[in-house]
Amino acid sequence: MSHPSGSAPQLDPQIPYFSEASVRRVLRYEDLIPAMERALTDYSTGKVLQPVRNILPVEQYHGFLGIMPAVYGDIMGAKLVTLFPGNANTGLPTHQGIIVLMHATNGKPIAVLDGRLITEMRTAAVTAAATKLLAHPDAHVLAILGSGVQARAHARALSLVRHFDDIRVWSRTPSHAQALAAELTATATSAEDAVRGADVVVTVTNISQPVLHGAWLKPGALVNAVGAVGPANRELDDDAMRGSVVVDSRAAALVESGDILLSGATIYAELGEVLAGNKPKPSSGNTVFKSLGLGVEDLATAQLVIELIGS
């Protein structure tokens, strides 16, 4: 069949796809942490259009599909992310996804990127940004509750913003804690012993009940609460939530954070507000940074990856 114009139809070039290997070759925390600082500042100063993510349960397969759209400057797009906890027993990642990046000016697709490593690294980079801003300048003792992908990523990212000469690790599975401790030249111990005396605590578990008790925290500690997402899930008990609570997004925290909703904690500020200088840093007591993950973080990371590949 001939084309009406008499010539063959002109097909658009294929939209490029960047695999996890492509992302890994170029993405570094040294570039990513400042990119997350900018994205969070822009989010909290009204420069980002983004709803709270929509989570669709896939009950018959015991998983979830999350949809995270955003418009950020001249780019827009969405991450489709899946969580299948049972994958931990099969060798597949528990978190997988793709990110679609488009021009905000005309809607034209730019690229599709694998989202697994981007999710891993941008989550840790956001925590590093919070730690850089909120932790005591002399912080040197780090406690990590959890021993999976995020535990490793956080150890790497946080080492760029503070010098930790004492790292303690806890996991529900002692052999996993011991393996991670060996990698990090750290100590595998109980949750309580890990936290007592720690300047910075990171919770990156998939547990839905508190694993961190406020009674264990030293005065002035920073807690980065990362693992629990959902209104019924929490990692911190009520005592641990009595400090100044900083969040990545108020809107998301009031829907998705069981740590906040179940404890009745008051949100002091968004991290972007403090980064922008619109709210002062908490000046006394413990600080909790509750991270849930934002679509703008994924878009900013995807854009950074494309810029680095093209440079």
C-alpha positions in Angstrom: 0.0 0.0 0.0 1.4 3.4 -1.0 1.7 6.3 1.3 -0.8 9.2 0.4 2.1 11.5 -0.2 3.8 9.1 -2.6 6.7 8.5 -0.3 7.4 6.1 2.5 6.1 7.2 6.0 8.8 8.9 8.2 9.1 7.0 11.5 10.2 8.8 14.6 13.6 7.7 15.9 13.4 5.1 18.6 13.2 6.5 22.1 16.4 5.7 23.9 16.5 3.2 26.7 19.2 3.4 29.4 19.8 0.2 31.3 20.9 -0.2 34.8 24.4 -0.9 33.5 24.3 2.5 31.7 23.2 4.3 34.8 25.9 2.6 36.9 28.6 3.7 34.5 28.0 7.4 35.0 26.0 8.1 38.2 28.1 9.1 41.3 27.0 10.3 44.7 29.3 13.3 44.3 27.0 14.6 41.5 23.8 13.1 42.8 23.7 14.6 46.4 23.8 18.2 45.2 21.2 17.4 42.5 18.9 16.1 45.3 19.5 19.2 47.3 18.4 21.3 44.4 15.4 19.1 43.6 14.2 19.2 47.3 14.7 22.9 47.5 12.7 23.4 44.3 10.0 21.1 45.6 9.5 23.0 48.8 9.6 26.4 47.1 6.7 25.6 44.8 8.7 24.9 41.6 7.5 21.3 41.2 4.1 20.0 40.3 3.6 16.6 41.9 0.8 14.6 43.5 1.3 12.1 46.2 2.1 8.8 44.6 -0.7 6.4 43.7 -0.1 2.8 45.1 -2.0 0.0 43.5 -1.9 -3.3 45.5 -1.4 -6.4 43.4 -2.9 -8.7 46.0 -2.9 -12.0 44.1 0.9 -11.8 43.7 1.6 -10.1 47.0 3.1 -6.9 45.5 2.5 -3.3 44.8 2.6 -0.9 41.8 3.5 2.7 42.5 2.9 5.5 40.0 4.9 8.7 40.7 4.4 11.5 38.2 5.9 15.0 38.4 6.6 18.1 36.3 9.9 19.8 37.1 10.9 22.8 35.0 11.2 21.8 31.4 10.9 18.1 32.1 8.1 15.9 33.2 7.5 12.2 33.5 6.8 9.4 35.9 8.3 6.5 37.6 6.5 3.2 37.7 7.9 1.2 40.6 7.1 -2.2 41.9 7.6 -3.7 45.3 7.5 -7.5 45.6 8.9 -8.5 49.0 8.8 -12.2 48.1 11.5 -11.6 45.4 14.1 -11.6 48.2 13.8 -15.4 48.1 14.1 -15.7 44.4 17.1 -13.7 43.5 15.1 -10.9 41.9 15.2 -7.3 43.4 12.3 -6.5 45.7 12.1 -3.0 44.1 12.1 -2.6 40.3 10.9 0.1 38.0 11.2 2.3 35.0 11.4 6.1 34.6 9.9 7.8 31.6 11.3 11.3 30.9 9.5 13.8 28.6 9.7 17.4 27.5 7.3 19.5 29.6 7.1 22.1 26.8 5.6 19.8 24.2 5.2 16.3 25.8 7.7 14.7 23.5 9.4 11.6 25.1 13.1 12.0 25.8 14.1 8.6 27.2 13.2 5.6 29.3 15.5 4.6 32.1 15.8 1.5 34.3 14.6 2.7 37.7 16.1 0.2 40.1 19.5 1.7 40.6 18.2 5.2 40.4 15.8 4.5 43.2 18.6 2.9 45.3 21.0 5.8 44.8 18.7 8.8 44.9 17.2 7.5 48.2 20.6 7.3 49.8 21.6 10.6 48.3 18.6 12.3 49.9 19.5 10.8 53.2 23.1 12.1 52.7 21.7 15.6 52.0 19.7 15.4 55.2 22.7 14.2 57.2 25.0 16.8 55.7 22.5 19.5 56.8 21.1 18.1 60.1 23.7 15.9 61.7 26.3 17.3 64.2 29.4 18.4 62.4 31.5 16.1 64.5 29.2 13.0 64.1 31.4 9.9 63.8 29.3 7.0 65.0 26.8 5.5 62.5 24.1 2.9 63.3 22.4 1.1 60.4 19.3 -1.0 61.2 18.9 -3.2 58.1 21.3 -5.1 55.9 19.9 -5.0 52.4 20.5 -2.9 49.3 19.6 0.4 51.0 21.8 -0.3 54.0 24.8 -0.7 51.6 23.8 2.4 49.6 23.4 4.5 52.7 26.8 3.5 54.1 28.4 4.7 50.8 26.5 7.9 50.5 26.8 9.0 54.1 30.5 8.5 54.1 30.8 11.4 51.7 29.2 13.9 54.1 30.6 12.7 57.5 33.6 10.7 58.6 32.3 7.7 60.5 35.0 5.8 62.3 32.6 3.6 64.2 29.8 1.8 62.2 27.4 -0.6 63.8 25.0 -2.9 61.9 21.9 -4.8 63.0 19.6 -7.1 61.0 16.9 -9.6 61.8 19.1 -12.1 60.1 22.4 -12.2 62.0 24.3 -13.7 59.1 23.2 -10.8 56.9 24.4 -8.3 59.5 27.7 -10.1 59.8 28.2 -10.1 56.0 27.5 -6.3 55.8 29.7 -5.6 58.8 32.5 -7.4 57.1 32.1 -5.3 53.9 32.0 -2.0 55.9 34.6 -2.8 58.5 31.8 -2.4 60.9 30.4 -4.2 64.0 27.4 -6.5 63.9 25.4 -6.2 67.1 22.0 -5.9 68.6 19.7 -3.0 67.6 20.0 -1.5 71.0 23.8 -1.7 71.1 24.0 -0.3 67.6 21.9 2.7 68.5 23.2 3.6 71.9 25.8 6.4 71.5 25.3 6.7 67.8 25.4 10.2 66.3 23.5 9.2 63.2 21.0 6.3 62.9 19.6 4.9 59.6 16.6 2.6 59.6 16.2 0.8 56.3 14.2 -2.3 57.2 11.1 -3.8 55.7 9.6 -4.3 59.1 6.2 -2.8 59.9 6.6 -2.6 63.7 9.1 -0.4 65.6 12.7 -1.5 65.7 14.1 1.7 67.0 13.2 2.9 70.6 13.7 6.4 71.6 15.1 5.4 74.9 18.2 4.2 73.1 19.0 7.5 71.4 21.8 9.8 72.6 20.8 13.5 73.0 21.2 15.4 69.7 21.2 12.3 67.5 19.9 12.4 63.9 17.6 9.5 62.9 17.1 8.9 59.2 13.9 6.9 58.9 13.7 5.4 55.4 12.3 1.9 55.4 8.7 2.1 56.4 6.2 3.4 53.8 2.4 3.2 54.3 0.1 4.5 57.0 0.2 1.3 59.0 3.9 0.7 58.9 6.5 2.2 61.2 10.1 1.6 62.3 10.3 4.1 65.2 8.4 4.0 68.4 6.6 7.1 69.9 9.6 8.1 72.0 11.8 8.2 69.0 9.4 10.5 67.2 9.4 13.1 69.9 12.2 15.0 68.3 12.0 17.6 65.6 10.5 15.8 62.6 11.7 16.9 59.1 10.2 15.3 56.0 10.8 15.2 52.3 7.1 16.1 51.6 4.4 17.2 54.1 1.7 16.0 51.7 3.2 12.6 51.3 4.0 12.2 55.0 0.4 12.9 56.0 -0.8 10.1 53.8 2.0 7.6 53.7 4.0 7.7 56.9 2.9 5.4 59.7 5.9 6.7 61.8 4.2 10.1 61.8 0.5 9.2 61.7 0.6 6.5 64.4 2.8 8.5 66.8 0.8 11.8 66.3 4.1 13.6 65.7 4.2 17.2 64.5 6.1 17.9 61.3 8.6 20.7 61.9 9.6 21.3 58.3 10.3 19.9 54.9 14.0 19.2 54.2 13.8 21.6 51.2 12.5 24.4 53.4 15.6 24.1 55.6 17.9 23.8 52.6 16.4 26.9 51.2 16.8 28.8 54.5 13.1 29.3 54.9 13.2 27.3 58.2 16.1 27.2 60.6 17.8 23.9 61.4 16.4 22.3 64.6 18.5 23.7 67.4 18.1 21.2 70.2 17.0 17.6 70.9 16.9 14.8 68.5 16.0 15.2 64.9 14.1 12.6 62.7 14.3 12.9 59.0 11.4 10.8 57.5 12.1 10.0 53.9 9.3 8.5 51.7 10.7 9.2 48.2 9.5 11.7 45.6 8.9 11.6 41.9 10.9 14.8 41.4 13.9 13.0 42.9 13.6 10.3 40.2 13.2 12.8 37.4 16.1 14.9 38.6 18.3 11.8 38.8 17.2 10.6 35.3 17.9 14.0 33.8 21.4 14.0 35.5 22.1 10.5 34.1 21.2 11.7 30.5 23.4 14.7 30.9 26.3 12.6 32.2 25.9 10.1 29.4 25.9 12.9 26.8 28.9 14.8 28.2 
